[in-house]
Amino acid sequence: MWKWVEIVAGVGATAMVLGGVTGAAHPRAHSAASFMRSTESPGLAPTAWPIDHNSQTNNPIFGTQSGRDGPNYLVRLPALVNSAPVYVNNFVYVAGGYVDGPRNAAHPGFVWALDPTTGELKWSVETPNSVFAQPIVAGNLLLIGIGNAAFSHPTQSPATTPGAVRGVGPSGLYAFDASNGHLVWMFATTGADQAPPTVVGNTVYLASGDRHLYALRLTTGKELWATDIGHYVSRSSPRIMGNFAYMGGAGPLGVVAVNLRKHRVAWQRLIPGALEGVDDTPLAVTAGRLVTAALTGPKGIAPTSKRHQARLFALNPRNGRIVWAKTLATGRAPTFKSTGTPAVRGGTVYAGNAINGRLTALSLRTGKILWSVAVGAPVTRPPAVLGRDIEALTKSGDLVAVSRRGRILARRQLADWVNAYGPVVYNNSVAVAGNTPLNGYAGMVPLLTGSGRKT
């Protein structure tokens, strides 16, 4: 059974609120309650997190699985969680904020830094607008984008409207000292920054809701260059391969390649029939394929229609040509994230979807469906593809292990959630996060299939 442990941020922890580019002491402490079962050492953690999941292929795995189970706790947080946890050095970082109230107004966001073994809150910061981006750690800096999901000039379908800009109120990229949350620099944008930035060397690449890709100096936040990419970006973090950055955008919905040497768009490809999702899907990038996901349907389709399709698209990285497209499910559009982010390993694409609650494996080269298995609830985040099995987190808070041949191996209900983020595997631990209608949760649990599973 879970055991309650109360943790108050004001005791031995730093709480800060940010307004503009300066930080000041927060007048009230944020609190968190932790449900704890064990406090085993999680083992060595990554020393950097340059892109979300640290993988061009979206496969969220760090380290090597060992024979020792990791920590086993969930922490209840005082606001909703909006991204998967990030575990670097001596902290687990989680981001979120409030999303209720008028959609055209700014609401506070938060970054929480937890002790990875116990879940104890070490420090937190409050930002002047929502945080949807996963924190990224590079060197001693924690990078976090802020901005909400509203539109300054809303239309019936902004995702398909050329020229749409996402985000109202304060937006930009913040760089904190990763050890204590002190503000180092801030770069302001005119659109929401919901996509995690990508760091290559001393350069930060930021894809924004203001329809630009920015290149910034990591140590100072100084703008090196910027280019209009013709789309706003929500959560499709820039994927760097060679001299190109690839990302999905909306307004209209498509995939963009930017030449990083020439600082301009090399090609862009609209996704046929797409209604939403491309801008929310981090691309899985390989030398021969870019894989993205979209919710598609006829133009003017009603929100309650059963004719929506959850589809995957594979593009040629050199020219954006669509190599194959495959339908994973048909039915009513969900009211939450509409697509499943794909992960790639060993020539196979693994993806869930938000319509029928199945996990599907496809050939990366041809798009042929190899198997599809019902996991009980929608899977919208990339699964962790280990050597012998796959661990996926359903939207409702179930961690499910599936064999590489498509057979259910094990299941564990972590919580009764309405949305979930993860899993992210660290050595023999799994980091997860999720929300009930009122609270956010984050934690670490042992691998579902037990120890000794080699990656």
N, C-alpha and C positions, 0 to 999 in steps of 0.2 A: 504494500500500500504506500501511496505517497505520504510524506510527512511535511507539515507546514513549518517553514522557517521564515520569520519576518526579518527583512533587511531594509534599513532606512538609509537613504543616500546621504543624508546630512551628517552621518557618523563616519568619519574617515574617508569621505568621498567629496569630490568637487562637483558643484552644480553651477553652471553659467548660463546666462541668457545673452544672445547676440542681437544687436541692433545696428545695421550698417556694417562697418568694418571693425568695430571695437567690441571687446567683451567686458562684461561687468558681473559682479557677484549676483547670483540669483537670490531673491529675498525668500524663496520657499524651497524646501528640499523636495525632490522627486523621490517616491518610494517604490519599492518592488517587493513582492512576496515570492519566495522560492519554494517549490515542491521538490524535495531532495530524497533520493534513495541511496546514493553512494557518492563517494568523493575520491575515486581512483584518479591517479595522474593521467592526463590525456596524452602524455608523451610529447615529443618535439613538435613544435608548431612551425608553420611557414614563416619566413622572415620578411616576405613581401607579398603583396597581392596586387600585381600591376593591372590585371583586368578581372572582371567578375568571373569567378570560378577558375581564374588563372589558366584558361584553356580556350584556344580558338575553336575547339570542337564542342564546347559547352559541357564537357564531361567533368562534373564537380568533384574531383578526387585529388587529395594531397597525400603524400607519404606512402608508406607500405603497411599493409595490414599485418598485425602481429597477433600473438596468442593472448593478449591481455585486454580485457574489456575496459572501456573508458568511462568517463563520468556519466551520471544518469540523473538529470534534473531538468525541471522546467521552471522558468522564472516568469511570474506575472508582472507585466509592466504597466505604467499608468497611462498609456496611450496605445494606439494601434501600431502594429508592426507593418512595414511596407516593403521589406526586402528580406532575402536570406541572410543569415548571420555570416560574419567574416571573422576568422580566427587567425590572428597574427601575433607572434611572440607571446606576451603574457596577458592578452586581452581577447575576449570575444566581443565584437562590435555589432550592434543592432541599430537600425534606423527606423523611424516612423513618425507619427504625429497624429494630429486630429484631422479628420476629414468631414466632420459634420458642419452644419451651418450653411450660409449662402455660398454657392459654388463660385461666385464672382469675387469672393473676398479671400484674403490671405489668412491662413491659420497656422499656429505654431508647429514647428517640427522639432524632432529630438534625435540625438545620437546618444546611445547608452554604451558604456564600456564595462563589461562584466569580467569577473574572475573566471577563467575557463574551467577551473576545477569545481568550484562551489556555486557559481552563479551570482556571487555577491557583486553588488553594484559598486564599481570603483570611482567612476565619475560620469557626468552627463553634461550635455550642452543643449540649449534651446535655441532654435533658429527662427528667423522672422517669417518663414513660410514653410509649407509642407516639405517633408523629405520622402521621396519615393525611390531615390537612387540607393543602390547598395554601396556601403562605404568601401573605399579602395585605399590600401596602405602601400606606400612606396617610400623606402628609406624611413625617416622618422616622421613622415607626414601622413595624416589621414585625410583623404579627399572625399568631400561629400557635396553633391549637387542639391540645390533647393528649387522649389517651384511647384505650383499646383496644377491640377488637370483642367482648369477652366480655360475659356477662350474669350479674348477681349471683344471679338466680334462674332458671337456664336451663330452658327447656321444649323440647319436640320441635320447635316452630315458633314462636319468639318474635316473628317478623315479623307473624304473624297473631293474636298473643295480646294482648288488651287489657291495658293497664297495664304492659307490659314496659318496663324501663329498660336502656339499653345502656351498658356501660362499668363496669369495676371498677378500683380503685386511684385514684391521683391523676388528676384531670381538670380542665380549665379552659382559659382563653384567656390566652396570654402576649403581651406587647408588648415588643419589643426595639428598641433603637436600630438602625436599618437599616444604619448605616455600620460598626458594630463588634460587634454582638451583645450589648451590655450590657442587662441587664434593666431596664425602665422601670416596668412594673406587671404584676400578675397577678390574674385574676379566677377564683375557684374555682367549679366546678359539681359536681353529684353524678352526672353522666353524661358519657360520652365526647363530646368536641367534635371530630368528624371533618369537619364541614361548614365550608368557609371562611366567615368572617364577611363581612358586607356593610357598607360604610361609606358613609353619606350625610351630608355636611357634617361635623359634629362628633359624630355618633352612630354607634355600632357595633351592628349587629344580629347576634345569635348564636343559631342554632338548635341545641339541644343534645340529646344522648342521654338527658337527664333529663326530656324531654317539655315543655320550656319554650322560649319565645322571649324573649331578654333584649335590652334596650336599654341600652347602656353609653356613658359619656362617653369619647370617643376619647383625650383627653389624660391622663386619670387612671384609667380603668377603673371609675369609680364607676357602680353600678347606678342607672339612671334609672327603669326599671320592668321587670316581667316578667309573663308570662302563660302559663298552662298551655294547650298547644295540642292535647292529647289524643293525641299520637303521639310516639314517639322519632324523632329525625332522625339519619341517618348522614352522607351526603355531599350532601344536597340543600340547597345554600346558599340563604339567603333571597333571593328576587328581588323588588326593590322597583319598583312601578309606581304612580305617584300616591300615595295615602294607604294603600296596601295592601302587605303582604309575603306572598309566595306560596312555599310549600315542600312537598316530599313527605315523608311520614313513614310509620312502621310501628307495629305493635302497637296497633291494626290498620293495614293498608296503605291510605293515602289521601292526598289533597291538601288543604292547609289554606290559608285566606286569613285574615290578621290585619289588623284595622283599626288603623293606627298612631296615629290620633288618639284612639280610644277604648280602646286597649290591650287588645283582646279579640278572640276569634275571630269573624270575620264569617260564614264558612261552612266546612264541611268536606265532602269527597266521598270515600267509599270507592270503590276501584277494583275492579269486579266480577271475581271469579276470581283476583285477584292472589295469588301465593305469595311473591314477593320483588321487589326492584328499585326500587320507588317511592321509598323512603327514600334510595337511592343515586343517584338521577337528578336532577341540577339541571334545573329546569324551563326550557324555552325559552318566554319570555314576550313576547307581542305584545298590541296593544290588543284584538284579537278572539279570540285563542286562547292557552291555556296547553297546552304539549305535554309529556307525560311518557311513561315507558316502564315496562313491567312484564313479569315472567315469570308466566304464568298457567297454570291447569290445574284439573282437577276436584279437589274436596276429598279429601285423603288420598292423592293421587297419589304413587307411589313415586319415589325419586330417580333410579332407572335407567329410568324410563318414557320412551317415545318420544312421549308425548302433551303435553309441555310446549310452550307457545307464547310466542314473543317478540312482544309487541304494543306499539303506540303508542296513546296516548289523547290526544284534544284536548278541553279543557274551556273553557267560557265563563267568563272572568275575573269577571264580575259575580255569578254565582250557583253556579259549580262544575258546572253541568250538562254531562254528557258529550255533545259535539257529534258526534264520530265516534271509532271505534276500528278499528284495522287490524292484522292479523296479518302479521308480516314473515317468520316462520320457525316451523316445527314440528319438534320432535325432543327429544333428551335434554337435560336441564339441565346447563350447564357447572359446573365446580367452582370457577370464579372469578366475577368480577362478571357478573351474569346478563343485564344489559340494555345496550343501546347508547344513549348520551346523544344526543339530537337537537340539530341546529343548524338555524336558520332564516335564510333570506335570500331577499328578493324574492318572497314568497308561496309559497316551496317549503321543505319540511322534508327534511333530509338526515340519515339515521341508518343506523348499522350494527346488528348484533346479535351475540350470542354463540353462536348455534346453527349457522348455516349459512355464515358468512363472506361475506356479501354486503352491499354498500352500496346503499341504496334512496332514491329521491327520491319525495316525495308532495306532493300539493296541500295547502297549509296550510288552505285553506277547507273542502275536502270530504274529504280523506284518500285521494283516488284515487291509486293508485300510477302514477307517470309512467315510471319505469324502475327496474331493479334489475340490478346487475352483480356478478359474483363477483370478489373481490379477493384470494382465496387463503387468508385466515385471518380469524377474528372481528375486528370493529372495535367496541370498546366505548366509546371516547372520542369527543367531537364532532369531526367533520372540519372543516378550514379551507376555507371556501367563498370562493374568490377570484372575480375578475370573469369569467374565462374557464374556470376549472377548479376542481376540488376536490382537496385533498391530505389523505389519510387515513393514519393509522398503525395497522397491524394489531397484534394481540396478540403476534405472533411477531417483530416488529421490522422489518417491511417498510414503507417509505414509498411510497404508491401515489398517482399522479395520475390523476384521472378527469375527462373533459370534462363540461361542464354538461348534456350530452345522454346521459351514461352510457357513454362509451367509454373503455377503459383507454388512457392516453397514455404513461405511463412507470412504472417501478418501480425501487426501490433497496433492497437489503437492508442495513440499518444494523447489525444484530446478530442473534444467535440468542437471542431473549428468550422467557420464559414469560409475561410480562405487560409492557405498554407504556403510557406516558402521554404524551399530546400528539396531534397536533402543535399548537404555538402559533407563529404567524407574527409575526416582528418585522422590519419593512422587507423585506429580501430574505433573511432567515434564518429557519430553523425550529428551535425548541427542542423537544427530545424527551427522554424518560427511559424506562428499562425495567429489568428484572431477569432475571438468570439464577437458578437455584436458590440460589446462594451470594452473589452480588454485585449491587449496584445500579449503574446507569450513567446519566449525564446528559450532554447535549451540545447543540451547535448545528451545523446543516448548511445548505447553500444550498437554496433552493427547488428542488424536483425538476424543475419544468417550465422552469427557467431564468429569466432576468431579463426585466423589462419587462412582467410580468403586472400589470395595474392592478387594484386592489381596487374 
